Amino acid sequence: MTNRMEPKVIGAIAIGGALGASARYGVTQLITVPPASFPWSTFWTNVSGSFALGVVLAIVLERFPPSRYARAFAATGFLGAYTTYSTFAVETDLLVKDGHAGIAAAYVVASLVTGFAAVFLGMWLARGRWLPGRPEALD
């Protein structure tokens, strides 16, 4: 049995998390959103993070030797801090509370559908286009 609290794994997650949170803050500075409107900043952060998660997991899990540090750093740390379910939930709640249930519903549906599509697209591209030696990469 492996020790999940291994200091090097925690360190990889912490470093990835610091970088991911900084990247998320950068996106919020680039995409300004007026109050009571569709939360584009969080939407694009979560969709791009979903795409990146699909790419990273396909590559890390299928191409490289098992590494708890790569997955801990990239998936749990960086992308875990970069994407933000809590902000998504709060923004949805505030839109409903402020009388914008239609925007909130569109935000929830668009986030879920686009997020799942992005992760599958990322995995498909990583498996079929970016992983050398895979038969699908030859077409």
C-alpha positions in Angstrom: 0.0 0.0 0.0 1.3 3.4 -0.9 1.3 6.4 1.4 -1.0 9.0 -0.2 0.4 11.7 2.1 3.9 11.4 0.7 5.6 14.8 1.0 6.8 14.9 -2.6 3.3 14.3 -3.9 1.9 17.0 -1.7 4.7 19.3 -2.9 3.9 18.6 -6.5 0.2 19.3 -5.9 1.1 22.6 -4.0 3.4 23.9 -6.7 0.8 23.0 -9.4 -1.9 24.6 -7.4 0.0 27.8 -7.0 0.6 28.0 -10.7 -3.0 27.0 -11.6 -4.5 29.6 -9.3 -2.3 32.3 -10.7 -3.3 31.3 -14.3 -7.0 31.4 -13.3 -6.5 34.9 -11.9 -4.9 35.9 -15.1 -7.9 34.8 -17.1 -10.2 36.8 -14.9 -8.1 39.8 -15.6 -8.3 39.3 -19.3 -12.1 38.6 -19.5 -14.2 41.2 -17.7 -17.8 40.4 -17.1 -20.5 42.9 -16.2 -22.8 42.0 -13.3 -25.9 40.0 -14.0 -24.5 38.6 -17.3 -23.2 35.3 -18.5 -20.1 34.5 -16.5 -17.7 34.2 -19.5 -14.5 34.3 -17.5 -15.4 31.2 -15.3 -17.0 29.5 -18.3 -13.9 29.7 -20.5 -11.6 28.9 -17.5 -13.5 25.7 -16.8 -13.9 24.7 -20.5 -10.2 25.3 -21.2 -9.3 23.4 -18.0 -11.5 20.5 -19.1 -9.8 20.3 -22.4 -6.3 20.5 -20.8 -7.4 17.8 -18.3 -8.3 15.5 -21.2 -5.0 16.1 -22.9 -2.9 15.7 -19.8 -4.6 12.6 -18.5 -4.4 10.9 -21.9 -0.7 11.7 -22.2 0.3 11.1 -18.6 -1.7 7.9 -18.2 -1.1 6.3 -21.6 2.3 7.5 -22.8 4.6 8.0 -19.8 5.6 5.5 -17.2 3.4 5.7 -14.1 4.3 8.9 -12.3 2.4 10.1 -9.2 4.2 13.4 -9.5 3.1 14.3 -13.0 -0.5 13.6 -12.4 -0.4 15.2 -9.0 1.2 18.3 -10.3 -0.7 18.8 -13.6 -4.2 17.3 -12.9 -4.7 17.7 -9.2 -2.6 20.7 -8.6 -2.5 23.0 -11.6 -5.8 22.1 -13.2 -7.6 21.6 -9.9 -6.7 25.2 -8.9 -7.2 26.6 -12.4 -10.7 25.3 -12.8 -13.3 26.4 -10.3 -16.5 24.5 -9.5 -17.1 26.7 -6.4 -17.1 29.9 -8.4 -19.4 28.3 -11.0 -21.8 27.3 -8.2 -21.7 30.8 -6.6 -22.2 32.6 -9.9 -25.1 30.4 -10.7 -26.7 31.0 -7.3 -26.3 34.7 -7.6 -27.8 34.8 -11.1 -30.9 33.0 -9.8 -31.1 35.1 -6.6 -30.9 38.3 -8.7 -33.7 37.3 -11.0 -31.7 36.0 -13.9 -32.7 32.3 -13.8 -32.6 32.0 -17.6 -29.0 33.1 -17.8 -28.2 30.8 -14.9 -29.8 27.8 -16.6 -28.0 28.6 -19.9 -24.7 28.9 -17.9 -25.2 25.5 -16.2 -26.2 23.7 -19.4 -23.5 25.3 -21.5 -20.8 24.7 -18.8 -21.7 21.0 -18.4 -22.1 20.2 -22.1 -19.1 22.2 -23.3 -16.9 21.0 -20.4 -17.6 17.3 -21.2 -17.1 17.9 -24.9 -13.8 19.7 -24.2 -12.4 16.9 -22.0 -13.4 14.2 -24.6 -11.9 16.3 -27.4 -8.7 16.8 -25.5 -8.4 13.0 -24.9 -9.3 12.2 -28.5 -6.7 14.6 -29.8 -4.0 13.5 -27.4 -4.7 9.8 -28.1 -5.0 10.1 -31.9 -2.9 13.0 -32.9 -0.2 13.8 -30.3 0.9 10.4 -29.0 3.7 9.1 -31.2 3.5 5.5 -32.1 -0.3 5.2 -31.9 -1.9 3.9 -35.0 -4.5 6.7 -35.1 -1.7 9.2 -35.3 -0.8 8.0 -38.8 -4.0 9.0 -40.6 
